[in-house]
Amino acid sequence: MGGSSNTNDPFQTPATGAMGTRHPAGPQRDYSLKLNNKAVAAVAGLPVVLFIITSLWCSYGLMFTGFLWWTAWIWLVGSVGVCLFFAVSFVRNERMRVYFFFGITGMVGILLGAAAGFHAFHNFLSHVHAVASFPVHTNVVPSDPGLLTASQLQVMQFTYGTHVDASMSSGVMVDGHRYCAAPVVEQGPTPGVVFFWAIGRDCCKARGGFTCDDALAANARFGVFYQDPRPARASYTKAATESVQAFQLQTNSSEPFLLQFTADPSTLDEQYWSAASSFLLVVWLVYMLFSAAFGFLLHQAAKRSAGGGEGTPLTAPGQSW
């Protein structure tokens, strides 16, 4: 009473002696976003460069063999490892936290770039790679491919008189697209046994009217084997099966050989090159816009964290961030 302190007061702590106030015994870590403008630009902008480089390595780089092929994988693994090192090493370093953010955003850019590159290679450039890597089998008889297997029939040139019978094609609708298949037959009154099917998307009617690729060209005798394992293959196979049933065709009991019928395989290469380049340009633009929006939000967060100021660099003394 009368000025004496009550040591049993539950609101009074030994560290402060003040009511309702509690301070930690040790120093607090500062987890605020104190990033200056240059640091924000690096955190948001440099991953864009990593995204573009990785997407190029994982698409065009995988078309090569030997040293360049291994270099693509070395770049992917090494760059992810460096970014992971930054993210783990500087997560608790208050003076160099910019490297932690760079490690996180860099790793995101590399992984998304790898996904974009693999998509471009698998859907477009792998076809170019197959045409360039495998020999052309000449004088292939469409009704008797002999002992050639599907893995060997990447590119083939059929005998003279071989053509696509567009009147016996079928098309099935899947997800708003019509998947078409037409038998590749020899010249003669009857089609004979059908092994090969020319395919395409949105280029036929439910029955007949097949105009895919160079199917109607008189000089077209080349076939490029369709090797995509995606669900589209099942749709093309279904179209071929419907053609067999509708027109009472004879066929082999195994899975049909699906191919793109063309007068010049190089024209298909140009189409796939163009499609891959267009896809990569679009994803680059989208990622740049995403990074710009992320950089703006990060800049605003850094300003609020710094109390309305421009922010201070979180690097070691003497460094330029």
Order of alpha helices (4+ residues) and beta strands (2+ residues): alpha-alpha-alpha-alpha-beta-beta-beta-beta-beta-beta-beta-beta-alpha-beta-beta-alpha
